[in-house]
Amino acid sequence: MAGREIFLRDTIHGIITLDMGDAGERLLWSLVQTPEFQRLRRIRQLGLTNLVYQGAEHTRFAHSIGVMDLTRRILDQLEKSAAITPEERLATRVTALLHDIGHGPFSHVSEMVLGVSHEDWTRRIITDPATTVNRLLVEHDPELPARVAAIFSHAYPKRFLSSVIAGQVDADRLDYLLRDSTMTGVKYGVFDLERLILGLEVHRDASLDTVLVGVKGFHPTEAYLLARYHMYRQVYFHKTVWCAEAMLKALIRRARELARRGELRHAPADHPFVRILQGEAMELADYLHLDDAEMTVLMKLWRDEEDPLLADLCRRLMDRDLYKVRIFYQPADTPALRQLRDAAQAMMADSYGEDVPFRFLFEDATDIFYQQYDPSRLGSSGILIRNRDGEVVEIDDASPSIRALRLTYPMHMWCFPAEDKPRLAALHAEDLLEPGQGGDDGAAAATGDGLWPDG
């Protein structure tokens, strides 16, 4: 195998090379070819975002390979300021490659409904002797599965290795921002990756064990955080994507109700997902059977269900006949907003009765786009920088722009069929909400149109 190289052409990083003359890189290539990793070809990185951005068809397979390569580049830089053994270097690259291997269909949506954590499944795939992944790791080094699981779980003694993959400036985020920006066609996610990596260094003392940004990396890191902010506002929290995901969660909840009553007709009773819906314990083999394609097939079957509610939800998602959306940028527990939502629910109940939870969907989110560093919290997401005086400080201490990102952005969303908009519009939001509390922005609410802003 000496001299042979594998070339992977990547949309973001160009040519990624693996040297088959190196035992560690042979292992990485073997892991890519396992059934567990190949499943990621069938799980889109951004779930239902392709309903809004038609180019968002990229997968967790491509993203994971990108993270593996970025990790190599980051480790090359960090070795200038810290000792990293060959075993630790390989384990960190393996962790990067496998960090998303436990994701289920449509990414985070299925785990929110079914109560499964993709992190737990990732650890299990790495450590379970039944998987091809585990067998390859053990064949290379019997201690490697435990080492990889420790880095993944922020339990490895050199904690900075975990932050290479799951920190705030990490290979995972660096890759998905650039990849998602490129594939969606949204240009906000662009930043100077090369200069940012060159600014990274390791800081280890009695109180800190992390990756931080040196003086020369300050400006590209600031640009990276601003890019992340804009991507969340324009892509990850896009109201139509949010609505589609809420509808998918409602669909799965309805299918679960029918399955547990024995009323789910148009799907094989022994299908792993159907058995999961019926409440059976989820075995690893069942979980690895699930991907976006399997869920899509089930939705195509269920659109012919006798239950009109499940059939309609499936049809709407398959045909992109989505519910309408209204967003309020305020906490859900605001008394006026609770009163408004209760009134809307009562109105919807007149038409839908017990089906209201599937026809009037509401979700809450509170996002802080930048959180301060907390050394007591594993995987703390804050960013430390070394200033020109050699002091280690928070990046927001040196950047008013980043300091502004620490503000809290509460969001409350309603989703409902388009035909119900006129009835809901009869609710006078201006009588219930103070100016600036409702709608897509304060201006809309101040005009008395807080419930029905444009969009």
C-alpha positions in Angstrom: 0.0 0.0 0.0 3.0 2.3 0.2 2.6 5.4 -2.0 -1.1 4.9 -2.7 -3.3 7.8 -1.9 -7.1 8.3 -1.8 -8.4 11.6 -3.1 -11.8 12.9 -1.9 -13.0 15.9 -3.8 -14.9 18.1 -1.4 -17.2 21.1 -2.3 -15.7 23.2 0.5 -12.1 22.0 1.1 -11.1 20.9 -2.3 -9.0 17.7 -2.5 -8.9 15.8 0.8 -6.0 13.2 0.7 -5.6 10.0 2.7 -2.3 8.2 2.6 -2.8 4.5 2.4 0.8 4.0 3.5 -0.1 5.3 6.9 -2.0 2.9 9.2 -4.0 5.7 10.9 -5.2 7.1 7.6 -6.0 3.6 6.3 -8.2 3.2 9.4 -10.0 6.5 8.6 -10.7 5.3 5.1 -11.9 2.0 6.4 -14.3 3.8 8.8 -15.7 5.8 5.9 -16.6 2.6 4.2 -18.5 1.0 7.1 -22.3 0.6 6.8 -22.8 2.8 9.9 -20.9 5.7 8.2 -22.4 5.2 4.8 -25.8 5.6 6.3 -24.9 9.3 6.7 -25.2 9.6 2.9 -28.9 9.2 3.4 -29.3 11.9 6.2 -29.4 15.5 5.0 -27.3 17.9 7.0 -30.1 20.5 7.2 -33.1 18.2 7.4 -36.1 20.0 5.9 -34.3 23.2 5.0 -34.4 22.1 1.3 -38.0 23.1 1.3 -36.8 26.7 1.5 -33.3 26.5 0.0 -33.5 24.0 -2.8 -29.7 23.5 -2.8 -29.6 22.3 0.8 -29.4 18.6 -0.2 -25.9 18.0 1.3 -25.5 15.2 3.8 -23.9 14.5 7.1 -21.6 12.2 5.2 -19.9 15.1 3.4 -19.9 17.3 6.5 -18.3 14.6 8.6 -15.4 14.1 6.1 -15.0 17.8 6.1 -14.8 18.0 9.9 -12.2 15.2 9.8 -10.0 17.1 7.4 -10.4 20.4 9.3 -9.4 18.6 12.5 -6.2 17.6 10.8 -5.4 21.2 9.9 -6.3 22.5 13.4 -4.1 19.8 15.1 -1.2 20.8 12.8 -1.6 24.3 14.2 -2.1 23.3 17.8 1.0 21.1 17.9 3.0 24.3 17.8 1.8 25.1 21.3 1.0 21.7 22.9 2.3 18.2 22.9 -0.1 15.8 21.1 0.9 12.2 20.8 0.3 10.2 17.6 -2.3 8.1 19.4 -4.1 11.3 20.5 -3.9 12.8 17.1 -5.5 9.8 15.5 -8.2 9.5 18.2 -9.1 13.1 17.7 -9.4 12.7 13.9 -11.5 9.5 14.4 -13.7 11.4 16.8 -14.2 14.2 14.2 -15.1 11.7 11.5 -17.6 9.9 13.7 -19.0 12.8 15.7 -22.4 12.8 13.8 -22.6 9.0 13.1 -25.5 8.7 15.7 -27.8 11.2 13.9 -31.3 9.9 13.1 -33.6 10.8 10.2 -34.2 14.5 9.6 -31.4 15.2 12.0 -32.7 16.7 15.3 -36.4 16.4 14.7 -36.8 12.7 15.2 -34.8 12.7 18.5 -36.9 15.5 19.9 -40.1 13.5 19.3 -38.8 10.0 20.2 -36.6 11.2 23.1 -33.4 9.7 21.8 -30.1 11.6 21.8 -27.8 11.3 18.8 -24.8 11.8 21.1 -25.8 8.6 23.0 -26.2 6.7 19.8 -22.8 7.9 18.6 -21.1 6.7 21.8 -22.9 3.3 21.4 -21.9 2.9 17.8 -18.3 3.6 18.8 -18.2 1.2 21.8 -20.7 -1.6 20.8 -18.9 -4.7 19.7 -21.8 -5.4 17.3 -20.8 -2.5 15.0 -18.3 -2.6 12.2 -17.0 0.7 13.4 -16.1 -0.7 16.8 -14.5 -3.8 15.3 -12.2 -1.7 13.1 -11.2 0.5 16.0 -10.4 -2.5 18.2 -8.4 -4.1 15.5 -6.2 -1.0 15.2 -5.9 -0.5 18.9 -8.0 -2.1 21.7 -7.9 1.1 23.6 -9.0 3.3 20.7 -12.8 3.0 21.2 -12.5 4.2 24.8 -10.2 7.0 23.9 -12.5 8.2 21.1 -15.5 8.0 23.4 -13.7 10.0 26.0 -12.7 12.8 23.6 -16.3 12.9 22.3 -17.7 13.1 25.8 -15.3 15.8 27.0 -13.8 13.3 29.5 -10.3 12.9 28.1 -7.6 14.4 30.3 -6.4 16.8 27.7 -9.7 18.6 27.4 -8.5 20.9 24.7 -8.7 17.9 22.3 -12.5 17.8 22.8 -12.8 21.5 22.1 -11.2 21.0 18.7 -14.5 19.2 17.7 -17.0 20.6 20.1 -16.1 24.1 21.4 -17.1 27.5 20.0 -14.3 27.7 17.3 -14.3 24.1 16.4 -14.0 22.0 13.3 -17.7 21.1 13.4 -19.0 24.6 13.3 -16.3 25.9 10.9 -17.3 23.2 8.4 -21.0 23.4 8.7 -21.1 27.2 8.4 -19.1 27.3 5.2 -20.9 24.2 3.8 -24.4 25.3 4.7 -23.7 28.8 3.4 -22.4 27.4 0.1 -25.1 24.9 -0.4 -28.0 27.2 0.5 -26.7 30.0 -1.6 -26.7 32.3 1.4 -23.5 34.3 1.5 -23.6 35.4 5.1 -21.6 32.3 6.3 -18.3 33.2 4.6 -15.2 34.0 6.7 -11.4 33.7 6.5 -11.0 30.0 7.5 -7.2 29.8 6.8 -6.4 32.9 8.9 -8.6 31.8 11.7 -6.9 28.4 12.0 -3.5 30.1 12.0 -4.6 32.1 15.0 -5.5 29.1 17.2 -3.3 28.0 20.1 -3.6 25.8 23.2 -3.7 27.3 26.7 -3.1 24.9 29.6 -2.6 25.9 33.2 -4.2 25.1 36.6 -7.5 26.7 35.6 -7.7 26.4 31.9 -7.3 23.6 29.4 -8.7 24.8 26.1 -8.1 26.2 22.6 -8.0 29.9 22.4 -7.4 32.6 19.8 -4.1 34.4 19.5 -3.8 38.1 18.7 -3.6 37.5 15.0 -6.8 35.4 15.0 -9.0 38.0 16.6 -10.5 39.6 13.4 -11.3 36.4 11.5 -12.8 34.9 14.7 -15.0 38.0 15.1 -16.1 37.7 11.4 -16.8 34.0 12.0 -19.1 34.7 15.0 -21.0 37.4 13.0 -21.3 34.9 10.1 -22.8 32.4 12.5 -25.3 34.9 13.8 -26.5 35.8 10.3 -26.8 32.1 9.3 -28.9 31.4 12.4 -31.2 34.3 11.6 -31.5 33.6 7.8 -31.2 29.8 7.6 -31.3 27.8 10.8 -34.2 29.8 12.3 -36.0 30.4 9.1 -39.7 30.5 9.9 -40.8 28.2 7.1 -38.1 25.6 8.0 -39.2 25.9 11.6 -42.8 25.3 10.6 -42.0 22.3 8.5 -40.1 20.7 11.4 -43.0 21.4 13.7 -45.4 19.7 11.2 -43.0 16.7 11.0 -43.0 16.4 14.8 -46.8 16.6 14.8 -46.9 13.9 12.1 -44.7 11.6 14.2 -46.8 12.2 17.3 -50.0 11.3 15.4 -48.4 8.2 13.9 -47.4 7.1 17.4 -50.9 7.6 18.7 -52.3 5.4 15.9 -49.6 2.8 16.1 -50.2 2.3 19.9 -54.0 1.9 19.2 -53.3 -0.6 16.4 -54.8 1.8 13.8 -51.7 2.4 11.6 -52.6 0.5 8.4 -50.3 1.5 5.6 -46.9 0.4 6.9 -45.4 -3.0 7.6 -46.0 -3.9 11.3 -42.4 -5.2 11.6 -40.8 -2.0 10.2 -38.3 -0.7 12.8 -39.8 2.8 13.0 -43.3 1.4 13.4 -42.2 -0.9 16.3 -40.5 2.1 17.9 -43.7 4.1 17.6 -45.5 1.2 19.3 -43.2 1.6 22.3 -40.8 -1.3 21.8 -37.3 -0.8 23.0 -35.0 0.6 20.3 -32.2 -1.8 19.4 -29.1 -0.5 17.7 -29.8 -2.5 14.6 -33.2 -0.9 14.4 -31.8 2.6 14.8 -29.2 2.1 12.1 -32.0 1.1 9.7 -33.5 4.6 10.0 -32.6 7.4 7.6 -34.4 10.2 5.7 -35.2 7.9 2.8 -37.0 5.4 5.2 -39.0 8.3 6.7 -40.0 9.6 3.3 -41.2 6.2 2.2 -43.4 6.0 5.4 -44.8 9.4 4.7 -45.7 8.4 1.2 -47.5 5.3 2.6 -49.2 7.2 5.3 -50.7 9.8 3.0 -53.2 7.0 2.1 -54.0 6.3 5.7 -57.7 6.1 6.8 -56.9 8.6 9.5 -57.5 12.0 7.7 -55.2 13.9 10.1 -52.1 11.8 9.5 -52.9 11.6 5.8 -53.2 15.3 5.5 -50.0 16.1 7.4 -48.1 13.6 5.2 -49.6 15.1 2.0 -48.7 18.7 3.2 -45.1 17.8 3.8 -44.7 15.8 0.6 -46.3 18.5 -1.5 -44.9 21.5 0.4 -48.4 22.7 1.3 -47.2 24.0 4.6 -49.0 25.7 7.5 -48.8 29.5 7.8 -46.5 31.0 10.3 -46.5 33.9 12.8 -43.6 34.7 15.0 -43.5 36.8 18.2 -40.1 37.9 19.5 -40.9 37.7 23.1 -41.0 35.0 25.9 -43.9 32.6 25.6 -44.8 33.1 29.3 -45.6 36.8 28.7 -49.1 37.2 30.1 -50.5 39.0 27.1 -49.1 36.4 24.7 -50.5 33.5 26.8 -53.9 35.2 26.7 -53.7 35.6 23.0 -52.6 32.0 22.4 -55.4 30.7 24.7 -57.9 32.7 22.7 -56.5 31.3 19.4 -56.6 27.7 20.8 -60.2 28.1 21.9 -61.2 29.4 18.5 -59.4 26.6 16.7 -61.1 24.0 19.0 -64.5 25.0 17.7 -63.5 23.6 14.3 -60.9 20.8 15.1 -61.9 19.6 18.6 -59.4 17.0 19.8 -57.3 17.6 16.7 -56.2 21.1 17.8 -52.7 19.9 18.9 -52.1 18.9 15.3 -53.7 21.9 13.6 -52.5 24.7 15.9 -48.8 24.2 16.6 -46.7 26.5 18.7 -43.0 26.4 19.6 -40.6 28.4 21.6 -36.9 29.1 21.3 -34.5 31.3 23.2 -31.2 31.8 21.5 -28.1 33.5 22.7 -25.7 33.6 19.7 -22.7 34.0 21.9 -22.2 32.6 25.4 -19.4 33.5 27.8 -16.7 30.9 28.6 -17.6 28.8 31.7 -14.6 26.6 32.8 -16.9 24.5 35.0 -19.1 23.5 32.1 -18.0 20.7 29.8 -17.8 21.9 26.2 -18.2 25.5 27.2 -19.0 27.5 24.2 -17.2 30.8 25.1 -14.2 32.0 23.2 -11.0 33.1 24.9 -8.4 35.3 23.2 -4.9 36.4 24.0 -4.7 40.2 23.8 -1.7 42.2 22.9 -0.6 42.3 26.5 -0.5 38.5 26.6 -3.6 38.3 28.9 -6.3 35.7 28.3 -9.7 37.5 28.1 -13.2 36.9 26.7 -13.5 37.9 23.1 -16.6 40.0 23.9 -14.4 42.1 26.2 -12.5 43.2 23.1 -15.4 43.4 20.6 -18.6 45.4 21.1 -20.0 43.5 18.1 -19.7 40.2 19.9 -20.9 41.7 23.1 -24.1 42.5 21.4 -24.5 38.8 20.4 -24.9 37.9 24.1 -28.4 39.4 24.1 -31.2 37.0 24.4 -33.6 36.5 21.5 -36.8 34.8 22.6 -39.1 33.6 19.8 -42.6 32.2 20.0 -44.1 30.7 16.8 -47.6 29.7 15.7 -48.3 27.4 12.8 -51.8 26.7 11.4 -53.6 25.9 8.1 -53.9 28.8 5.7 -57.7 28.6 5.7 -57.7 29.5 9.4 -55.8 32.7 9.0 -59.0 34.9 8.5 -60.6 33.5 11.7 -57.4 34.0 13.7 -57.0 37.5 12.3 -60.3 38.4 14.0 -58.4 38.3 17.3 -57.3 41.9 17.9 -53.7 41.6 18.9 -53.4 45.3 19.6 -55.8 44.8 22.4 -53.7 42.1 24.0 -50.1 43.0 23.3 -48.2 46.2 24.2 -46.5 48.0 21.3 -43.2 46.3 20.4 -44.2 42.9 21.8 -45.6 41.1 18.8 -44.9 40.4 15.2 -41.7 40.2 13.1 -40.5 43.5 14.5 -41.5 46.3 16.8 -42.7 48.5 14.0 -45.3 46.0 13.0 -46.6 45.7 16.5 -46.6 49.5 17.1 -49.0 49.9 14.1 -51.5 47.6 15.7 -50.7 44.8 13.4 -48.6 42.7 15.8 -50.4 39.4 15.0 -50.2 39.7 11.3 -46.9 41.1 10.1 -45.9 40.6 6.5 -44.1 37.3 5.7 
